[in-house]
């Protein structure tokens, strides 16, 4: 490979919640003798593509950091990225800056809804949605994803429509690829969902931040499904998941309908702090480059290998543990219900055992998975192998 995805990078004490919050508000601290393997918060333990720090350093060397406006190079980078990866025809007027995807989600809901309105979300549910919506006065109505006979998470269309009708819902927060389940929804699924939304005049806020990280299949922008979707959807994107840039802050929304463009511009500007950082702008330009495209293809190859290893290891060595292969993201959402019941263990006890051996994971209950753990696989394969070795020896198949 041209780029390095094998070096273990020391991030402790270097502005990394993934490490520094372990034992300090995040997952519990490990016992002596075990170092931390971060498998929880959604960032990666890989060095990003070199064109990003190069772009940041080049701009930082200019010693004036005054007020600025987004450059044409910034907009063209987004326009070309969207066209090359998804076939989307986007213009400068369709793009609006957001400090973060969650802020953009709330801004779009404020356009579509009144505070106190009920909003449809699929469960398991990204914890960020739960926090952002409840803090901003929206009531969440969950429609559970269900596994089919092939162990693939699917939307329950009958349940969606029943809840939309019963609760008089007119907005949905959609997530594709889905976090935490990793589903990359197929065209027929998106078309059927859109039929329901159109029938009940439901507007859509589509979080597509994981759209570059597709391991199987193809990401279809929700706005591309039909004319209703194009006119009634605000989509959120960012280079932060793809290139590990969350600490730099910077996302964007895409809207096509002129009324929606105008309303999103107004709503996003209301707080008076939704302003871009100049270094964040140059980071996006460095990311959405020829080298960025090459780096991403190698990253996807690495992530597929990590997922293959984890899924195979669980199936071969972890009796009573179930997992569906993710088609996108670098997360797996693992079901420990049968294992917990067979070993008379609670989820709290299981999580403590994970933490004791340095495997810092997410409690899936916060994502509405009663016996689930969300595991981040975006680390060098050697660390993934070490994590599963520890879990096998000291947790799942521990000899009492």
N, C-alpha and C positions, 0 to 999 in steps of 0.2 A: 504494500500500500504506500501511497505517496505521503499520507498524513499519519500521525502517531496516535493510535487509540489504545496503546498498551502501557504506557508509562503511568505509574501511580503518582498522582500529583498531591503534594502536601498542601491542604487547604486550611488546616487548623490555624485559627487566629488571623486568618486573611479574609475577613468579611464573608464567611460562609456559614449561613444558618444550618446547612446540612450537617456540619460538624459541631459548630459552636453552641447550638441549642440542645444538643444531646446531653441530657442530665440537667438542663437549664431551661425548662419550659417545653421542650420537645420530648422525643422518646427517652426512656430511662437510660442512665449511664451504665456502661458495661462493668462487669466484675474485673478485678485485677487480672492481668494476663491476656486480656482481649482488647484489641483496638477497635475503633468504630468503623463499620462498613455502612455508609449512608445509603439507605434504600427507602427513604420516605419522601421528603420534599421533592417537588418535580423540577430539579435541575440536574445537570449531567456532570460527571467527573472526568470529562475530556477537555483538552485544550481546544479552544475554538479555532476556526479557520484563521490563518495568519493575516489575511487582508483586513480583518476587523481591528486588531491592535495597531496595525500599520496605519489605517485610516485615522484612528483616534490620535495616535502619536503625531502624525503629520499635522493635523489641525491644532493639537495642543501646543505645538512648537510656535505657532503664531501667538504672540503674547497678549492679544486683545480678545476678550470674550464678552463683547457687548450684545445688545439686542440684535436679533436676526429674524429672518423669515425663511421658511422651508425653501430649499433650492429646487430648481427644475431637475437637477440630477437626482434628488431625493424622490420626487414624484415619478420620474422615469424609471427609477430602479423598481419601485412597486409595480408600475404598469407592466414593465417587461417581465417581472417575476410572475405576476398573476397570469399573464398570457402564456408564458413558456410552460408553467407547471399545470395550469388548470384550463387553459384555453379561454380565459375570461377577457372580455374586451372592457377594460376599465380606463376612464379618463381622469384627469386631475380633479375635475369637479366631483367625481364620485368618492373621492378619498377624504377622510377627515381624521385628524390626529386625536389619539386618546392616550393619556398617561398609562393606562393599563386596560386589559380586556374587561376586567370586572367593573371598572368605572364606566366603560363603554356599554356594558350590559345594563347597568342602572340608568345611564342616560337614555338608552333606547326604550327601556320600560317606562321612563318618565314621559317620553313622547307618546307611547301607545296607551298608557294606563293612567288611572288615578291612584294615589296612595291608598292602600287597603285592599286593592284589587287582588283577586286570586290569579295565580300564574301556574301554568302546567310545566312540570319538569319530569324527566324520566329518572327513575331510581334503579340501581344505585346512582347517587347524585354527588357531583363534585362539591366538596366542602366549601369551596370559595363561593359557589352560587348560594348555598344555604346562608352563609354569613352576610353576603352582600344584599340579598333580597330581604331577609328578615330585618336587618338594620335599617333598611330604607322603607319599611312599612308595607311590604308585599307579603301576601299569604301564599305559601307553596302548596300546590296539590300534586302529589306524586302519582305517576303512572308507571308501574314497575316494568322493566324489561324482563323478558322470560327466555329461558334457554329452550331451544327446540331439540328435536331428536338427534341432531348432529352437534349438540353442545355449543350452539351459536346463540348469542344474545339477540333477541328480536323485540321489536316494538309490539305491544298488545294493542292493536288498532281499535278493537271493540272497547277495551277499557279506556283508551284515550278519548274516544268519542263520547262514551257514557259520562266521563268526568267533565269534559268540556260542556256538555249539555246541562248536567246536574248543577254545576257550580257557576254557570254563565261566564265561562272563561273566554277572554279575547286576546290573550297573549301567551306565548310559549317560549321558554328558553331552551334552545336546541343545542346539542353538543355532538359534533361529528368532525373527526374521529372522537368517539365517546371516551370520556374520562369519568370513572376509572376502568370501564370494561374493555376498552380497546376496540370497539366495533367501528368498522368503516362501512357505513350503510350503503346498500346497493340502490340502483336507480329505481327499481320497482317499489322498494320500501319508502324512499323519499317521495315518489309520486303518490303513493297511497296516503302517506301522512299529509301531503299537501292537499289532497282532495278533501280530507277531513277539515283541515284548517280553513280552506276556502269556503266549505259548506257552512262553517260556523263563524266566519269573519274573524279568524284568529290571526293576529300579527305575530311575526317570528323574530326573535333575537338569536342569531346563530353564531355560537362560539366555534370558530374554525382554527383556533390557534395551533392545533396539532396537525393541520392539514398537510404539512410537508413530511411528516413522520408516518408514512403509510408503508407497512411491511408486506401486506397482501392486498391485491385489488387496486382500486383507483379512487382517489378522493374526488367527489362531485360537489362543487359549491352548491349550497342549497338554492341560491339565487338563480342557478342555471336550469332548474327543474321545469319551470313553466312561467308564464307571464305573471300569474298571481304571486309566485314566490319572488320574482324579480322586483315587483312593485311594493311588496309588503314585508320584506325582510331587511334587517340591518345585520350585516355579517362583520365579525370581529377577527382580525388577524394580528400577528406580530412575529418578528424574527426571534423573539426571546426563547421560545421552546426549542426551535430548530437549531439555534446557534449559541444557546446558553447565555443569554444577555439580560436575564431578569433584573440584575443589579443596575443596569444602565437605564431602565425604564423607557418605554416607548412602544405603543401599539397604534393601530389604525382601524377605522371602520370603513366599510364600503356600502353605499346606498345608491340606488339608481333613480328612484322616483323623485321628481323635483321637490314635491312637498316634503318628503322625508329627508332629503338633503338639507333643505332649509331648516327644518325643525331640529335635526340632529346638530347642525352647526350652532343653533341657538342654545340648545340644552347642554351641549358639551362645553360651551363657553360661560354658562351661568356661574359656576363656582369661582371663576377668575384665577384658577390655579392649574388648569389643564393646558400647560405650556410645555413645548418640547425643549429638551436640553440639546445644545449644539453638538455635543459629543455623541449623543444618542443618534442624531441624524446621520453623522458620518459613520457610525457603527452599522446602521442599516445599509448604507451605500456599500460599505465593505463586505457585508454579508451577502447582499443580493448581487453578487458579482460572478464572473466566470469561475473564479476559484471557489467561491461559495457553493456553486452548483456541483463542482467536482468533489469538494469536501463532503457535502451532504450525501452524495451517492455512496461514498465510502462509509460514512456514519451508518447509513441504512443497512449496509452489508454487515457491519459490526453488530448492530442491534438485532438483526435477524438471527445471527449466530448466538447471541446471548439469550434470546427468547427460546430458540431451539434447545439450548442446553438446559434452561430452567424448566421448561415444559416436560422435557424427557426425564429429567432427574426426579421431578415430582411424581410422574406416572410410574417410574420404575422403583422408587425408593420410599415414597411417602404414602403408605396405605391409609385410606380414609381421608385423603386430601384431594380436593377437586379443583380444576382450573380450566378455563376456556382459553384457547390460544388467541392472543390479541392480534387483530389485523392492522392496528395502528397504535401509536404512542410507544413509550418504553416501559409501560406499567403492566403488571399482571395483578388481577384481583382474585385472590385465592380463598377458597371456601374450606374452612376447617371444622365444619359442624360435625361430620361423622367422626373425625379424629377426636374432637373434644369429648363427645359423648362416649366413645369407646374407652377413653382414658380417664373419664370422670374429671375433666379439667374445665375450668371456666376460661373465657377469653382473657380476662385479666391475668390469670396464671400463665396462659400461653404467651401473651405479649411480654410479660416479665421475663420469661425464659428466653425469648428472642433477644430482648435488651441485654440480658446478662451476658450473652456471648457476642455482643457488639453488633448484632444485626438490627439496625435502627429502621423500623418499618412504620407504616401508617396503620392505626386502628381502623379497620374497615367499618366499624359501627358508626363512625362519624360520616361515612358515605352511604349509610343505610344498608349495610350488609351485616346481618346479625352475627355471623361467625366468620367474617371476612378479614383479610389482611391485604393491604395494597403494598406491592413491592416494586421498587424502582430498579430497573436493570441497566441503567445507563452509566455503567462503570466498566473499567477494563475487565475482560473475561476472567482474568486470574482472581479478581476480587469477588466476582459472582461465584466462581467455583469454591473459593474459600468460605463464602457465606453459606452455601448449601452443604459443604462439608461439616461446618459447625452445627448447623441445624439438624443434620442427619445424626451426628454423633452425640450431641448434648441436649437435643430437644425432641425431635420427632421419634427417633428410635433409641432414645436414652435407656440404658439398662439400669434399672433401679437395684 
